[in-house]
Each structure stands twice: as C-alpha cells, then as structure tokens.
Amino acid sequence: MLTWREVNRSFFKEAMRPPVMFLSETTQLLGRWDGSRRTIELSRSFVLEQPWTDVIEVLKHEMAHQYTHEVLGAVEESAHGPAFREVCRGRGIDASASGLPSDRHVAPTTSQAAQDPRSRLSKRVMDLLALAQSPNQHEAEAAAALAQRLMLKHNLELIDQSGRRHYGFRQLGAPNGRVQESEHLLAAILADHFFVEAIWVPAYRPLDGKRGHVLEIAGTRENLDIASYVHGFMHETADRLWQRHKKANGIQRNRDRRRFLSGVMEGFNQRLNSEKIRSEERGLVWVGDADLHAYYRSRHPYVRSVRLGGQIGGHARAQGRAAGEQIVLHRGMQRTANTGRTRALPPAKR
C-alpha cells in the first residue's frame, strides 16, 4: 500500500482513494482492477519472483484503470478505451494489456531484425566494437571512435527527421541498499555519452523485506541495447582491472577497491570526453533529445537531484583513473532468445 500511495501522489495528484489490495494465486494475469469491489489484484508469483520495476509498472497500469473509472467516470468505454489510453499517454504508463513495457517483450527473430534499420544499426555498432578487441592499440581506438561517431550521427539524424520515436526503459543490475560512487559515475557516463536518460529509482525486494535503488535508463531500443552492453562491460572490466592491480602490487585486502573503481569510471569518462571534443570539431554536436526528455519526465514527474560528496582521491583512485583511460570498448553483445536481455561477452582468448 505504501507504493500505491507513492504512485497516487506522484502520477495522480492524490486524486484517488486507497483500494483494497490483495495478492492472488492466479497465473493467468499479472494484475486487475475490479471497480465493483474497489480492488487491485496482483499475482503473488509475479510480485515475489519478478523485478520490482516490473511490479510497479503493472500497478501503475491498474491504477490508471482505477483513475479512469473513479475519477474520470469513463465507465461506458471499453477497458482500454480512449480515456484510459490518454491517462496512460500523459503519464508514461504502458497501456498494453499486460501492463509491462514493450521493451520487456521477447527479442525479434533474426529475419525481423534484418529488416529493422534500428537492429541493423545496433549490429553495425557492435561489429565495430568487436573490431576494437584488436591487440593493435591504434586499430582498436579507431574502431571504438568510429562506433561512437556512428551512434552520434544516427541520433542526430533521428532528431532531424519528422515523426514520433518510440522510447522504452530498462532496469540495469540488481537493487542495492547503498549505491556506490562508481555506480553513480557509470550512470552519468551512460547519460552523457550513450543517448539515454538515467535515474536511480526506488526498488523493493519482497523476499528479503528490504528497500533499495536500481538504475533505470530510458531511450530508443537501439540506444538501450548499446547502453546496457556498456553497463555490463564496464562493471566486469573495472573489477578485472582491480584484480590485476591487486596482483601486480601484492595487495591482499579490498580496502581501496571502491576508490579504484571510481577512478576507473573517471578515466573512462575522460576518454569518452576526448572523443566527444573531436566529434564537435567535425561539426557533430549533440544538444539532446527533447522528446526523450519529455518521456523521461512523464515517467518521473518529481525528480530530485543529489550532490555527491565524493571519496578521497589517493593513490588507488589515481591508479584506477589511469587504467580507465586505457579502456577500449570491445566485443559485441549477445541477446538471449527467450528474454531479450543482453549480456557482455567474455574477453577474446589470446
């Protein structure tokens, strides 16, 4: 009920009265609003087994039904009629029957992807990033830089084109009670360089009874694909660099691990900034996507910014920064057939 109250305040200006909430044993549906009994029913297995972000999306979908029914009084329309769709559209809520965002759906088949220019873009960028595994540093850097310029040119072309773009969102990683500085830095990297909006949203782990936060990114499907890959790649790479640093310096404990990881993210960000400057010198200047920002704000109407104090620098952070400046994105990504989610491929064997 706490989450219902938060959604009612943020998205519906506290216009609704609390319904009766209950978990059912059904596996036939994820959620249902019953106006005659004033109940919102959620599937117990869905709530306990699926990401909390998905649970909130289904709850928002059912609350949109409640709002349409009780506040707008649109009782003569079909369940997913014009009034309901307009309520969802203005609040960034998915109006589909499942209540889950379309980006959660199963990945397209190979033949479908071959016909989709967005999928072809992702494949082209990933092919370039795969070339960046070359042991030749200059060849690797050239491939990675070309991939960045291709993404920039594609997104600039989208902005110039007429017509509404489709946006979605994804949850990256597992909910954490405390978000480390390196994770905040990585979220900023995704937002600054990979054409997505990023925000830390509240999450709940019902089996543990604990609250935390999880990173959510919003953008077009191809940008979500690439940003998701970068997120997984950087987590794995930063940890691998820390293990290498420990071994090279005979370090036994992980006392300086957090500082080192923050340094890695800072160094990688500096590398991306250097390429951004070179693109601007070529006349490729990114000024943002107003439609994406509008979608993002419709999903999060009340955004609060938090200033981070940061950690003390020191040798470990400086070493991490130096390592991060040498990172070149490499290898492609692999999409699992049954979930549509992505994972970073392991480093190539020498």
C-alpha positions as CSV (number, residue, x, y, z in Angstrom):
1,M,0.0,0.0,0.0
2,L,3.0,2.3,0.5
3,T,3.9,2.0,-3.1
4,W,0.3,2.7,-4.1
5,R,0.3,5.9,-2.1
6,E,3.6,7.0,-3.7
7,V,2.3,6.4,-7.2
8,N,-1.0,8.1,-6.4
9,R,0.9,11.2,-5.2
10,S,3.4,11.3,-8.0
11,F,1.2,10.5,-11.0
12,F,-2.4,11.2,-10.0
13,K,-2.0,14.1,-7.6
14,E,-3.6,12.1,-4.8
15,A,-7.0,12.1,-6.6
16,M,-7.9,8.5,-5.7
17,R,-8.9,6.8,-2.5
18,P,-7.0,3.7,-1.5
19,P,-8.5,0.5,-2.9
20,V,-8.3,-3.0,-1.3
21,M,-5.0,-4.6,-2.3
22,F,-4.5,-8.3,-2.4
23,L,-2.2,-11.0,-3.8
24,S,-3.9,-13.8,-5.7
25,E,-2.6,-17.2,-6.7
26,T,-3.6,-16.8,-10.3
27,T,-1.1,-17.3,-13.1
28,Q,-3.5,-16.1,-15.8
29,L,-2.9,-12.4,-15.3
30,L,-0.5,-10.1,-13.7
31,G,-2.9,-7.6,-12.3
32,R,-6.6,-6.5,-12.4
33,W,-8.7,-3.6,-11.2
34,D,-12.2,-4.5,-10.1
35,G,-14.3,-1.4,-9.9
36,S,-17.4,-3.1,-8.4
37,R,-15.3,-4.3,-5.4
38,R,-12.7,-1.5,-5.5
39,T,-9.9,-4.0,-5.5
40,I,-6.5,-4.2,-7.2
41,E,-5.3,-7.7,-7.5
42,L,-1.7,-8.7,-8.3
43,S,-0.3,-12.1,-9.0
44,R,1.6,-13.4,-5.9
45,S,4.2,-15.3,-8.0
46,F,4.7,-12.2,-10.2
47,V,5.3,-9.9,-7.2
48,L,7.7,-12.3,-5.5
49,E,9.7,-13.5,-8.5
50,Q,9.9,-10.6,-10.9
51,P,11.9,-7.4,-10.8
52,W,10.2,-4.7,-8.6
53,T,10.3,-2.3,-11.5
54,D,8.0,-4.6,-13.4
55,V,5.7,-4.9,-10.5
56,I,5.4,-1.1,-10.2
57,E,4.6,-0.9,-14.0
58,V,1.7,-3.3,-13.6
59,L,0.5,-1.5,-10.5
60,K,0.6,1.8,-12.4
61,H,-1.4,0.2,-15.2
62,E,-4.1,-0.9,-12.9
63,M,-4.2,2.4,-11.1
64,A,-4.7,4.1,-14.5
65,H,-7.8,1.8,-14.8
66,Q,-8.9,3.0,-11.3
67,Y,-8.4,6.6,-12.2
68,T,-10.3,6.3,-15.5
69,H,-13.2,4.6,-13.7
70,E,-13.5,6.5,-10.4
71,V,-12.1,10.0,-11.2
72,L,-13.0,10.4,-14.9
73,G,-16.1,8.4,-14.7
74,A,-15.5,6.7,-18.1
75,V,-17.5,3.6,-17.2
76,E,-19.1,3.2,-20.6
77,E,-15.9,2.8,-22.5
78,S,-14.1,-0.5,-23.0
79,A,-11.3,-1.3,-20.5
80,H,-8.6,0.0,-22.8
81,G,-10.6,2.8,-24.5
82,P,-9.6,6.3,-25.4
83,A,-9.9,7.8,-21.9
84,F,-7.7,5.1,-20.5
85,R,-5.1,5.4,-23.2
86,E,-4.9,9.2,-22.7
87,V,-4.4,8.7,-19.0
88,C,-1.5,6.4,-19.7
89,R,0.0,8.5,-22.5
90,G,0.2,11.6,-20.3
91,R,1.9,9.7,-17.5
92,G,4.3,7.5,-19.4
93,I,2.4,4.3,-18.5
94,D,2.3,1.4,-20.9
95,A,-1.3,0.9,-22.0
96,S,-0.9,-2.6,-23.4
97,A,-3.0,-5.4,-21.9
98,S,0.0,-6.9,-20.0
99,G,0.9,-3.6,-18.3
100,L,4.6,-4.3,-19.0
101,P,6.6,-2.0,-21.2
102,S,7.0,-3.3,-24.8
103,D,10.8,-3.3,-24.4
104,R,10.3,-6.3,-22.0
105,H,8.9,-8.4,-24.8
106,V,10.8,-11.2,-26.5
107,A,13.5,-10.2,-28.9
108,P,12.7,-10.1,-32.6
109,T,13.6,-13.0,-34.8
110,T,16.7,-12.9,-37.0
111,S,14.6,-12.2,-40.1
112,Q,12.7,-9.5,-38.3
113,A,15.9,-7.9,-37.1
114,A,17.4,-8.0,-40.6
115,Q,14.5,-5.8,-41.8
116,D,14.6,-3.4,-38.9
117,P,17.0,-0.4,-39.5
118,R,17.3,0.0,-35.7
119,S,18.6,-3.5,-35.3
120,R,21.0,-3.1,-38.2
121,L,22.4,0.0,-36.5
122,S,22.9,-1.9,-33.3
123,K,24.6,-4.7,-35.2
124,R,26.9,-2.3,-37.1
125,V,28.0,-0.6,-33.8
126,M,28.5,-4.0,-32.2
127,D,30.6,-5.2,-35.1
128,L,32.8,-2.1,-34.7
129,L,33.2,-2.7,-31.0
130,A,34.1,-6.3,-31.8
131,L,36.9,-5.0,-34.0
132,A,38.1,-2.9,-31.1
133,Q,39.4,-6.1,-29.4
134,S,42.4,-5.9,-31.8
135,P,45.8,-6.1,-30.0
136,N,46.9,-3.1,-32.1
137,Q,46.0,-0.2,-29.9
138,H,45.6,2.3,-32.7
139,E,43.4,0.0,-34.7
140,A,41.3,-0.7,-31.6
141,E,40.9,3.0,-30.8
142,A,40.0,3.8,-34.3
143,A,37.2,1.2,-34.3
144,A,35.8,2.4,-31.0
145,A,35.9,6.0,-32.1
146,L,34.1,5.2,-35.3
147,A,31.4,3.4,-33.3
148,Q,30.9,6.5,-31.2
149,R,30.6,8.7,-34.2
150,L,28.2,6.3,-35.9
151,M,25.9,6.5,-32.8
152,L,26.2,10.3,-32.7
153,K,25.4,10.7,-36.4
154,H,22.4,8.3,-36.2
155,N,20.9,10.1,-33.2
156,L,21.4,13.5,-34.9
157,E,19.6,12.2,-38.0
158,L,16.7,10.9,-35.8
159,I,16.3,14.4,-34.3
160,D,16.2,16.0,-37.7
161,Q,13.6,13.5,-39.0
162,S,9.9,14.2,-38.5
163,G,7.7,11.6,-36.8
164,R,7.5,10.4,-33.2
165,R,10.2,8.0,-32.0
166,H,9.4,5.1,-29.7
167,Y,11.0,5.1,-26.3
168,G,11.3,2.5,-23.7
169,F,13.2,1.8,-20.5
170,R,15.2,-0.9,-18.8
171,Q,16.4,-1.8,-15.3
172,L,20.1,-2.5,-15.1
173,G,21.6,-4.6,-12.3
174,A,20.0,-5.7,-9.0
175,P,18.6,-3.4,-6.4
176,N,21.1,-2.2,-3.9
177,G,20.6,-0.7,-0.4
178,R,23.6,1.6,-0.9
179,V,24.7,2.8,-4.3
180,Q,28.5,3.2,-4.6
181,E,30.1,6.2,-6.1
182,S,31.5,4.2,-9.0
183,E,27.9,3.2,-9.9
184,H,26.8,6.8,-9.8
185,L,29.7,7.7,-12.1
186,L,28.8,4.9,-14.6
187,A,25.2,6.1,-14.7
188,A,26.4,9.6,-15.6
189,I,28.6,8.1,-18.3
190,L,25.6,6.4,-19.9
191,A,23.5,9.6,-19.8
192,D,26.3,11.8,-21.1
193,H,27.7,9.6,-23.9
194,F,25.2,6.9,-24.9
195,F,21.9,8.8,-25.7
196,V,19.8,7.6,-22.8
197,E,18.4,9.2,-19.7
198,A,19.4,7.6,-16.4
199,I,17.9,7.7,-12.9
200,W,18.1,5.8,-9.7
201,V,14.6,4.6,-8.8
202,P,13.3,3.0,-5.5
203,A,13.1,-0.7,-5.5
204,Y,11.9,-3.3,-3.1
205,R,13.0,-6.9,-2.5
206,P,9.9,-8.6,-1.2
207,L,11.6,-11.9,-0.3
208,D,14.1,-10.0,1.8
209,G,11.8,-7.3,3.0
210,K,14.4,-4.7,2.1
211,R,14.2,-1.4,0.1
212,G,16.9,-0.1,-2.1
213,H,17.5,1.5,-5.5
214,V,18.1,0.3,-9.0
215,L,19.4,2.1,-12.2
216,E,16.8,2.8,-14.9
217,I,17.7,4.0,-18.3
218,A,15.3,5.4,-21.0
219,G,15.8,5.7,-24.7
220,T,15.2,4.2,-28.1
221,R,15.6,0.4,-28.4
222,E,19.0,0.6,-30.2
223,N,20.4,3.0,-27.6
224,L,19.1,0.9,-24.8
225,D,20.8,-2.1,-26.3
226,I,24.2,-0.4,-26.5
227,A,23.9,1.4,-23.1
228,S,23.0,-2.0,-21.5
229,Y,26.1,-3.6,-23.0
230,V,28.4,-0.7,-21.9
231,H,27.0,-1.0,-18.3
232,G,27.8,-4.7,-18.1
233,F,31.1,-4.3,-19.8
234,M,32.3,-1.6,-17.5
235,H,31.3,-3.4,-14.3
236,E,33.2,-6.5,-15.5
237,T,36.2,-4.6,-16.8
238,A,36.6,-2.4,-13.7
239,D,36.6,-5.4,-11.4
240,R,39.1,-7.2,-13.6
241,L,41.4,-4.2,-13.6
242,W,41.1,-4.1,-9.8
243,Q,42.1,-7.8,-9.5
244,R,45.1,-7.1,-11.8
245,H,46.1,-4.1,-9.8
246,K,46.0,-6.2,-6.6
247,K,48.1,-8.9,-8.0
248,A,50.7,-6.5,-9.5
249,N,51.1,-4.6,-6.3
250,G,50.8,-7.6,-3.8
251,I,47.7,-6.2,-2.2
252,Q,45.8,-8.7,0.0
253,R,42.7,-6.7,1.0
254,N,39.9,-4.8,-0.7
255,R,40.2,-1.7,1.4
256,D,40.9,0.6,-1.6
257,R,38.6,-1.2,-4.1
258,R,35.9,1.4,-4.1
259,R,38.3,4.3,-4.7
260,F,40.0,2.3,-7.5
261,L,36.7,1.5,-9.2
262,S,35.7,5.2,-9.0
263,G,39.0,6.1,-10.6
264,V,38.3,3.6,-13.5
265,M,35.0,5.3,-14.2
266,E,36.6,8.7,-14.2
267,G,39.3,7.7,-16.5
268,F,36.9,6.1,-18.9
269,N,34.7,9.2,-18.9
270,Q,37.8,11.3,-19.7
271,R,38.5,9.1,-22.7
272,L,34.9,9.5,-23.9
273,N,35.1,13.3,-23.4
274,S,38.2,13.4,-25.6
275,E,36.3,11.7,-28.4
276,K,33.3,14.0,-27.9
277,I,35.5,17.0,-28.4
278,R,36.9,15.6,-31.6
279,S,33.4,15.0,-32.9
280,E,32.4,18.6,-32.1
281,E,35.4,19.8,-34.0
282,R,34.0,17.9,-37.0
283,G,30.6,19.7,-36.5
284,L,28.8,16.8,-34.9
285,V,27.3,18.5,-31.8
286,W,24.7,16.7,-29.6
287,V,22.2,19.1,-28.0
288,G,19.9,16.5,-26.5
289,D,16.6,14.8,-27.4
290,A,13.6,16.9,-26.2
291,D,11.1,14.1,-26.9
292,L,13.2,11.6,-24.9
293,H,13.4,14.1,-22.0
294,A,9.6,14.6,-22.2
295,Y,9.1,10.8,-22.0
296,Y,11.5,10.6,-19.1
297,R,9.8,13.4,-17.2
298,S,6.4,11.8,-17.8
299,R,7.7,8.7,-16.1
300,H,9.3,10.6,-13.3
301,P,7.4,13.9,-12.7
302,Y,9.2,14.6,-9.5
303,V,13.0,14.2,-9.9
304,R,15.3,15.1,-7.0
305,S,19.0,15.7,-7.6
306,V,21.5,14.7,-5.0
307,R,25.0,16.1,-4.9
308,L,27.7,13.5,-4.1
309,G,30.4,14.4,-1.7
310,G,32.9,12.0,-3.4
311,Q,35.6,10.0,-1.9
312,I,39.2,11.0,-1.0
313,G,41.5,10.6,-4.0
314,G,44.7,9.0,-3.1
315,H,47.0,6.5,-4.9
316,A,44.3,3.8,-5.5
317,R,41.9,6.3,-7.2
318,A,44.7,7.7,-9.4
319,Q,45.8,4.2,-10.4
320,G,42.2,3.4,-11.3
321,R,41.8,6.6,-13.3
322,A,45.0,5.8,-15.3
323,A,43.6,2.3,-16.0
324,G,40.2,3.7,-17.0
325,E,41.8,6.0,-19.6
326,Q,43.2,2.9,-21.4
327,I,39.8,1.2,-21.7
328,V,38.6,0.5,-25.2
329,L,35.1,-1.0,-25.6
330,H,35.5,-4.4,-27.2
331,R,33.5,-7.4,-28.2
332,G,29.8,-7.4,-29.2
333,M,26.8,-8.3,-27.2
334,Q,24.7,-11.4,-27.2
335,R,20.9,-11.3,-26.9
336,T,19.3,-14.3,-25.2
337,A,16.4,-15.7,-27.3
338,N,13.9,-16.2,-24.5
339,T,14.2,-12.9,-22.6
340,G,15.5,-10.3,-25.0
341,R,18.0,-9.2,-22.3
342,T,21.7,-8.7,-23.1
343,R,24.9,-9.7,-21.5
344,A,28.5,-8.9,-22.2
345,L,30.6,-11.5,-24.0
346,P,33.8,-12.7,-22.3
347,P,37.2,-11.3,-23.4
348,A,38.6,-12.9,-26.5
349,K,41.2,-15.6,-25.9
350,R,44.7,-14.8,-27.0
